[in-house]
Amino acid sequence: MEPDALHLELTQLHAGLDEIRRAPATDGKVELIVRRPVKDEREVLAEAELDTERGVVGDDWLTEDGDPRTQITLMNARAIAVIAQAEERWPLAGDQLYVDLDLSDANVPPGTRIAIGTAIVEASEVPHRGCKKFAARFGLDALRFVNSKLGYELNLRGINARIVQSGVVRAGDAVRKLA
């Protein structure tokens, strides 16, 4: 299958909004864990260590950015499922945790803490937006979708977070928004 065959048009992406909005508000789960050992490489993991100083252990976050507010990115698994169309394409987005949880700004505003496995992360005020790489991998309409006003409100591209409690995260672990 050619890559463009998986690039959906805006109308097709908008058709997935109802499913994206069905993501749980408080109690979800980790669907996929990805580590980026070097630029443009991805490793799907069964478990990962999240560290308050190092981010996802083995990830290139420190060399890429080093801003503690962007140690880790979370993306709504339902959103990437609509955008990527095939689970093996999810890692192309470049996020580390794909979670079945409503990451909208209304549900998870900056400062919100989320327990993931034995770790706790805090949603950052630094927005996570689509870029040229995202458009190349998923199409220009996917970029327009995540960078639209609604895309920003729902955080369809995901959220940046910092790790406030080190711990281990496994695929299938609970994801819980803390009060």
C-alpha positions in Angstrom: 0.0 0.0 0.0 1.4 3.4 -0.9 1.8 6.0 1.9 -0.7 8.4 0.3 -3.4 5.6 0.5 -3.3 6.2 4.3 -3.5 10.0 4.0 -7.1 10.8 4.8 -9.1 13.9 3.6 -10.5 16.4 6.1 -14.0 15.0 5.7 -12.8 11.5 6.6 -10.9 12.8 9.6 -13.9 14.8 10.9 -16.0 11.6 10.6 -13.8 10.2 13.4 -14.5 13.0 15.9 -17.3 11.2 17.6 -15.0 8.2 18.3 -12.2 10.5 19.6 -14.7 12.3 21.9 -15.7 8.9 23.4 -12.3 8.7 25.1 -12.7 8.3 28.9 -12.4 11.5 31.0 -10.7 10.1 34.1 -9.8 6.4 33.8 -8.2 5.1 30.6 -5.2 2.9 29.7 -1.9 2.9 27.9 -2.3 1.6 24.4 1.2 1.9 23.1 4.7 3.0 24.3 7.3 4.3 21.9 10.9 5.4 22.5 12.9 7.5 20.1 16.5 6.3 20.7 17.9 8.6 18.0 16.3 11.1 15.6 13.7 9.6 13.3 13.9 6.1 14.8 11.2 4.5 16.9 11.1 1.5 19.2 7.8 0.1 20.4 8.2 -1.0 24.0 6.2 -3.3 26.3 7.4 -1.1 29.2 9.3 2.1 29.8 11.0 3.8 32.7 9.9 7.4 33.2 12.4 9.4 35.1 12.0 13.0 36.5 15.5 13.9 35.2 16.0 11.8 32.1 12.4 11.6 30.7 11.7 8.3 29.0 14.9 6.4 29.7 16.6 5.7 26.4 14.7 8.4 24.5 16.5 11.2 22.8 14.5 13.9 24.5 17.5 15.4 26.3 19.4 15.8 23.0 16.4 17.0 21.1 15.1 19.6 23.5 15.9 19.3 27.2 13.0 21.4 28.3 11.5 19.7 31.3 8.0 20.9 30.3 8.4 18.7 27.2 10.0 15.6 28.7 7.2 13.3 27.3 4.3 13.6 24.9 1.0 11.9 25.3 -1.4 11.4 22.3 -5.0 10.3 22.4 -5.0 6.7 21.0 -8.4 7.3 19.4 -7.1 10.4 17.6 -4.0 8.6 16.2 -6.1 5.6 15.3 -8.3 7.9 13.1 -5.3 9.8 11.6 -2.9 6.9 11.0 -5.5 4.2 10.1 -3.1 1.4 11.0 -1.6 0.8 14.5 1.8 0.1 13.0 1.9 3.7 11.8 1.2 5.2 15.2 4.9 5.5 16.2 5.4 7.8 13.2 3.7 10.6 15.1 6.7 10.7 17.4 4.9 10.6 20.7 6.0 8.3 23.6 2.7 7.4 25.1 -0.6 6.7 23.3 -3.3 6.7 25.8 -7.1 6.1 25.7 -7.9 9.3 27.7 -9.6 12.5 26.8 -6.6 14.9 26.5 -8.8 17.9 25.6 -7.9 21.3 27.1 -11.2 21.3 29.0 -10.4 17.9 30.6 -6.7 18.1 31.0 -5.7 21.7 31.3 -2.0 22.6 32.0 -1.1 21.6 35.6 -3.3 18.5 35.6 -1.6 15.4 37.0 -2.0 12.0 35.4 -1.0 8.7 37.0 0.4 6.3 34.4 1.6 3.0 35.7 3.7 3.9 38.8 4.7 7.3 37.3 2.9 10.6 37.5 3.1 13.3 34.8 1.9 16.8 34.7 0.3 18.4 31.7 2.5 21.3 30.4 1.4 24.8 29.2 3.7 24.3 26.2 1.5 23.3 23.3 2.2 20.3 21.2 1.5 21.1 17.5 1.7 19.3 14.2 4.6 20.1 12.0 6.1 19.4 8.5 7.1 15.9 9.6 3.6 15.2 10.8 2.2 16.4 7.4 4.7 14.2 5.5 3.8 11.1 7.5 0.0 11.6 7.7 -0.9 14.2 5.0 -1.6 17.9 4.8 -5.2 17.4 5.8 -4.2 15.6 9.0 -2.0 18.6 9.8 -4.9 20.9 9.2 -7.1 18.7 11.3 -4.8 18.7 14.4 -3.9 22.4 14.0 -7.4 23.6 13.6 -9.3 25.5 16.3 -11.1 22.3 17.3 -7.9 20.3 17.0 -6.3 22.7 19.5 -9.3 22.5 21.9 -9.3 18.7 21.8 -5.4 18.5 21.8 -5.7 16.1 18.8 -1.9 16.3 18.3 -1.4 15.4 22.0 0.1 17.2 25.0 3.5 17.9 26.4 4.1 16.9 30.0 6.8 16.7 32.6 7.4 13.7 34.8 6.8 14.6 38.5 7.2 11.1 39.9 9.5 8.5 38.4 8.0 5.1 37.7 7.5 2.3 35.3 4.8 2.3 32.6 3.6 -0.8 30.7 1.3 -1.2 27.8 -2.2 -1.9 29.2 -1.5 0.0 32.4 -4.2 2.3 33.8 -4.1 6.0 33.0 -5.9 8.1 35.7 -6.5 11.8 35.8 -5.8 12.9 39.4 -7.9 15.3 41.3 
